[in-house]
Amino acid sequence: MKSFKWMLMLSIGLASCGVDMPQETQSSFETMTVKKSDIELPYKFSARMKGQNDVTVIPQVSGQLMQICVTEGQLVKKGQTLFIIDSRNARLELEAAQANLQAAQAQENSAKLEYESNKNLFEKNIVSSYMLSNSENLYKQAQAAVAQAQTAVNRAEVNLGFCTITATVSGVIGEIPVRVGDQVSPMTELTMLSGNTTMYAEFSVTEAIVEAMVQEGIKASDVDKFIAGLPEATFVMKNGTEYPHKGRVVSLTGVVNAATGSLTSKVSFPNPDGHLYSGIQGTIVMPFAEKGVIVVPQHAVVRLQDKSQVYKVLPDSTATAVEVTTADTGNGKDFIVTSGLNEGDQIVTLGANNVTEGQKVLFPEEAKK
């Protein structure tokens, strides 16, 4: 109690001696005048990578798997041998077909000699036209038999070739679920070969974006032109790593998926170093320009439950709360205000969270001195 009295007496004494006491100074809040500007927004879509030519490797013939010539994850060239199936039966079938072809060719030669002989004899009136026609028909049958036997040889050669399975595209070998010694057939999946020189990132375009395209007057016949005019895309992997090569949108399906209400789009990415694999998930980022929009700093927007508001400065320098609707710019710093503000309005920026309704937020320079 005594200390309080001493402080009171000291303050009175200082005042009586003409010493100025510290006074509370009032300072203005930071404000900005709202104006419209152009901004580039990063649109983001969840995507999954897929090889340009993802091929399911399935044998064309049945037999025992004799050799697996590749390993999972191996990069292979087009035409490289992947698997070898027991070819003994196929070779026997080829040999039998070749023997049948030789027999048919011999029969054809005999029929040809018979026909030519009868033709000469007919011209000399030695044989009848019936014998000539009969020999001609036999010759044609022999020719048909040769053609049929040749087809059987070709088929046998193809089946023998099927015993050696080669890569139809250059790419990466996927999982190999079979082992040497397994009995395989055209129903057996040997592996997945992902043609990875070019990769597609597939993502869904929401129906809202499709409706926006329609509102802009983009017709179905203009889709290709619209796609060609789209900006380059960036692929960001799940760990946040940005793939160094840019991609381009190459397709947009023309039918909305009834279950998801979206369209499927593909972005083509070059993959010269083989760093992209089928099945990789990430995010497609595409920058789109928004023209003539109101952009304000995020710290100027005050969140109250499910509402957003800014403090507008009135002519008497007091602040009043104005409810606004906003859209994220994706840059972590600004919001786009879609309603609630007009160009030329003045709003509180830094310190908006500390403003109360009706509070004076601007002061003349003289009041700061």
Buried (B, 14 or more C-beta within 10 A) or exposed (E): EEEEEEEEEEEEEEEEEEEEEEEEEEEBBBBBEBEEEEBEBBBBBEBEBBBBBBBEBBBEBBBEBBEBBBEEEEEBEBEBEBBBBBBEBBBEBBEEBBEBBEEBBEBBEEBBEBBEEBEEBBEEEEBEEEBBEBBBEBBEEBBEBBEEBBEBBEEBBEBBBBBBBBBBBBBBBBEBEBEEEEEBEEEBBBBBBBBBBBBBBBBBBBBEBBEEBEEEEBEEEEBEEBBEEBBEBBBBBEEEEEBEBEBBBBBBBEEBEEEEEBBBBBBBBBBEEEBBBBEBEBBBBBEEEBEEBBBBBBBBBBEEEEEBBBBBBBEEBBBBBBEBEBEEBBEEEBBBBEEBBEEEBBBBBEBBEEBEEEBBBBBEEEEEE
